Amino acid sequence: MTMSTTLITSRDPKGLHAVGLFEAVYNKFGLNDQGAQRLNERGDEFQNGIRKLIAELSAIFDFDKSRDGWTLLEDDASPLPGNFSIEAVEFLKEGETWISGEEMTRRAKEELNADSSQHLAEWLLKNQSKIPVELRGTVLVFTATKWQALDGDRSVAFLIWGGGRWYLSFFWLHDGLGSDFRLVRLREQRLAA
């Protein structure tokens, strides 16, 4: 799913609601004339503080790369099924030792039905016992969420095992991936009746 490019302003209903929340706090704060003047004189600091708070509270990821100036290009925010397991999926074809990250993301979506998102990666990071032990030593790649860095490079999230736990990081799609990388496919499990 490609992200919407519609930007919400303070004049839109959601923006007006946020402005109303600010007004309620401002009015209840009980500033006197001198306090209000001091706040206005420190306008740059005030705006930077609001900017940081908006970025923190509006983040849809724990590892939100927009805080680093990156742009979210694509994301699949579909809810995770209630009961599922994961499957590691090889993406190399016979005779290949590596492919580009761009080709891997294409295969994940078009050929292998293994186009999982950063939302799943972050959930697994919090629920590491749900990752099969036999996957330690492989790098699990999540291709449905794509970021673009300030220099134009595109990347996706991955989980890597080290020091007795899984860690989340990001991989540049222009780089090559070999046999120690796997895509992640969700397998919904039906409960016995």
Secondary structure, 3 states (H helix, E strand, C coil): CECCCCCCCCCCHHHHHHHHHHHHHHHHHCCCHHHHHHHHHCHHHHHHHHHHHHHHHHCCCCCCHHHHCCEEEECCCCCCCCCEEEEEECCCCCCCCEEEHHHHHHHHHHCCCCECCHHHHHHHHHCHHHCCHHHCCCEEEEEEEEEECCCCCEEEEEEEEECCEEEEEEEECCCEEECCEEEEEEEECCCCC
